[in-house]
Amino acid sequence: MAVFAVKYLVIWQLWQPGAFHACLLRFQIQKLCDRVASSTLLDDRRDAVRALKSLSKKYRLEVGIQAMEHLIHVLQTDRSDSEIIGYALDTLYNVISNDLEEEEQDDSEEENLPKQVDDLGSQFTEIFIKQQENVTLLLTLVEEFDFHVRWPGVKLLTSLLKQQGPQVQQIILVSPMGVSRLMDLLADSREVIRNDGVLLLQQLTKSNAAIQKIVAFENAFERLLDIITEEGNSDGGIVVEDCLLLLQNLLKNNNSNQNFFKEGSYIQRMKPWFEVGDDNCGWSAQKVTNLHLMLQLVRVLVSPTNPPGATSSCQKAMFHCGLLQQLCTILMATGVPADILTETINTVSEVIRGCQMNQDYFASVNAPSNPPRPAIVVLLMSMVNERQPFVLRCAVLYCFQCFLYKNQKGQGEIVSTLLPSTIDGNSVSAGQLLCGGLFSTDSLSNWCAAVALAHALQENATLKEQLLRVQLATSIGNPPVSLLQQCTNILSQGSKVQTRVGLLMLLCTWLSNCSIAVTHFLHNPANIPFLTGQIAENLGEEEQLVQGLCALLLGISIYYNDNSLENYRKEKLKQLIEKRIGRENFIEKLGFISKHELYSRAAQKPQPSFSSPDHMMFDHEFTKLVKELEGVISKAIYKSSEEDKKEEEVKKTLEQHDNIVTHYKKVIREQDQELEELKQRINTLTSQNEQLQGTVTQQVSQIQQHKDQYNLLKVQLGKDTQHHNSHSDTFQMNGIQMEEVSKLKEELEEWKKKHELLQGQLREKDSVIEKLKTSQLEMGATEQSSQTSKSGGLELSNELQKELEMLRSQIQLQSAEISKLQTENQRLQIMNTTADPVVGDSGATAANNSELEGRLEQEIKELKSEVKALSEEKESLKQHLDSSSSTVAILQDEKSKLQQEVAESKKEQDDLLVLLADQDQKLSALKIKLKDLGVPVEDEDDIESGDQGDEDEDGDEEEQD
């Protein structure tokens, strides 16, 4: 069809006055096409394609019809020559693109050409993409690094996407690595190709979620943010604008990409975009455009249409990185252009909407005035000022609505400024501004103030009751009237339609789900006659909206009536409607609201966007209330008194049931909390137990080391004692000189001193071990939970003491040997005294003397050798004693450390016992509660008694040991 339409256009042109010229032109183009198709020389084909390129700008239709197939053939066959490929791509771009024709055509030519010519680009694109291989070939050419090939290829692909976007997107999507190949354009060092690559990706990602995800996961966010930073953020040129538009395509209505953008910490990189100086005058148009797009990009991430979880996480990220603070700085800055200020207010609105943390921060922001005023008060002053631009006032209203959305704390603060006890006469409060706007002469201020006050009461019955206390002074000398009464008085005065609609929306929101407010409203005898009179009259089309809202307010007065006023009980109000209005007429008037065109517009999105102030009639949250109450009010009107009584009984039963369910939910919630606390404590105790077990294991290893050291000392001392005994048995002598005996006495005295010193050291070690044993026994008596882990330490300490006792006994044996040496010494002294007379009688017994001297000299030599060996043995024993002393000192230090660690272990075990006792008490309480609730609980008394018996038996065995 596209080929037929193009041929029809050619035939139509032949009948025009320049038909002969067109024939010559067509012949010339045909000749060039023949040269491209049949010439064997590359230079000839290149010249022919160049000529076609020059003709294609002015004679787009003719070149497109005759040369397109030949140009595609050139792309397929002459890829080795970049110049002819560049000419062919430029020619195809001129034929397909509508941009050149829009720039160059004269107005007279546009009037003469038929409308089909405007669609030439779409028809030629359809011909080109009919063979999908052509698009695949173009993707391959775009990969070429040669500038004369890559750049025209990018422009041609961009033009194809503009003309036939969905079809070309699908071809690229199914092409292997099609999107990935195009992403390489962002990394090109040549700015022209990079910038046109951004434009190409803009067209490629339009309304295609699959391609948007692929582009995002090809690191597009990182590259685009880098380009924006390199170009100077908001001060950059049109390249920044193109990058921001591409980012919007990737993020708008794409939850996956939004989550990827947040998880990649790219929100933090947006903060420098909104850094403004003190002097904000003289912003360029490009900077205003860039900043406007940046604000829109923030709104895309926190849009109310996004999933609540995704929006909440983005809002928190914007607060933590300081982006919200930066936006509030722009909000309170001076010299900011009006459209940027308006968009900033809308952006801040959606960043704080439904996020308590952000709402609290916004409530703390103060304007840089003297004295400082809250930002909310400054914004409300702009909203109720009729000289401010309409779009700015709408933005402030939206900001106030978002501040109060799901923010009971903020609602309470706003209502509290209206209560008598909190009114400050020295400063303007938010409540005073709302009341001033509610009763001003400007209908738009009336409507905005009424809607803002209605949002302060949204889904908050407590504040609805508190607002009934607000009293207003109407004039000097007259008593004050309530805010509710003043609203009804203004309604009855016949003000503008916009004012009455706003007040009726406020009253409907105030009275809904609040029986006390309904009673106060019905207490004024003029209210019900006014409503019935408004509904019953046959007014014009403009008043139908007011009639519908009056019907809704009357229906709310019936549905939420607690029958506390005898004259305005539900049944009497229904009878009044039946007599004065008629049920069918009442339902018809009630349906005027939802059938209104402005109602449908307001129900679409939360942000109030109106083309003019006259269209500002409905609020988004109010449309939800109408949808909720329209059906139930219609049913309530047709119900009889008996049905009302049954319904009330059912309501009471349901309320009782809900109370019971709520009570049990509360109990279960408390039990869950207690169980969670117990689980946490059990985990804590388990970890502490593991730490204690590790400490005990370490102590056991240290005691084992001590045991090994004592065993080594035992072996060494045993060898020394055995060696000394062998020398003592062989030490015999019949006579010795006095000098040798004195030396032996001195050596024995030294041995005695060494022995006493060693015994003193052993006594010190014994006292240390006794203290350690006493502390261990005391810990064993108080720490039953850790008895098993500590019994190993006590046994090892007992074994260590036994080994020290054996060591002491060996030292005692050594002392006995020394005593034997002393007795032998005494015997030698006696022998010496008996030998003196024999020596004196030398003249009588000379032979005996010589024999005795020979024997004595031999024995003295043997004795000297024995004394020398004993001296060496003494030195060896002295060394062993020194090493034993150092070992004992090391053991003493280790024992002191062990004693300290045991003391710490005792303290930790005491804490553990306290925690276990608390846990046991709470578990017992939980068991009692579960028994009261009828849940079977296993009795563990038998198990505990069995465990106690086992513990007693273990205790008896330990005592026997």
Secondary structure, 3 states (H helix, E strand, C coil): CHHHHHHHHHHHHHCCCCHHHHHHHHHHHHHHHHHHHHCCCHHHHHHHHHHHHHHHCCCHHHHHHHHHHHHHHHHHHCCCCHHHHHHHHHHHHHHHCCHHHHHHCCHHHHHHCCHHHHHHHHHHHHHHHCCHHHHHHHHHHHCCCCHHHHHHHHHHHHHHHHHCHHHHHHHHHHCCCHHHHHHHHHHCCCHHHHHHHHHHHHHHCCCCHHHHHHHHHCCHHHHHHHHHHHCCHHHCCHHHHHHHHHHHHHHCCCHHHHHHHHHCCCCHHHHHHHCCCCCCCCCCHHHHHHHHHHHHHHHHHCCCCCCHHHHHHHHHHHHHCCHHHHHHHHHHCCCCCHHHHHHHHHHHHHHHCCCHHHHHHHHHCEECCCCCEEHHHHHHHHHCCCCCCHHHHHHHHHHHHHHHCCCHHHHHHHHHCCCHHHCCCCCCCHHHHHHHHHCCCCHHHHHHHHHHHHHHCCCCHHHHHHHCCCEECCCCCCCCEEHHHHHHHHHHCCCCHHHHHHHHHHHHHHHCCCHHHHHHHHHCCCHHHHHHHHHHCCCCHHHHHHHHHHHHHHHHHHHCCCCCCHHHCHHHHHHHHHHHCCHHHHHHHHCHHHHCHHHHHHCCCCCCCCCCHHHCCCCHHHHHHHHHHHHHHHHHHHCCHHHHHHHHHHHHHHHHHHHHHHHHHHHHHHHHHHHHHHHHHHHHHHHHHHHHHHHHHHHHHHHHHHHHHHHHHHHHHHHHHHHHHHHHHHCCCCCCCHHHHHHHHHHHHHHHHHHHHHHHHHHHHHHHHHHHHHHHHHHHHHCCCCHHHHHHHHHHHHHHHHHHHHHHHHHHHHHHHHHHHHHHHHHHHHHHHHHHHHHHCCCCCHHHHHHHHHHHHHHHHHHHHHHHHHHHHHHHHHHHHHHHHHHHHHHHHHHHHHHHHHHHHHHHHHHHHHHHHHHHHHHHHHHHHHHHCCCCCCCCHHHHHHHHHHHHHHHHHHHHC
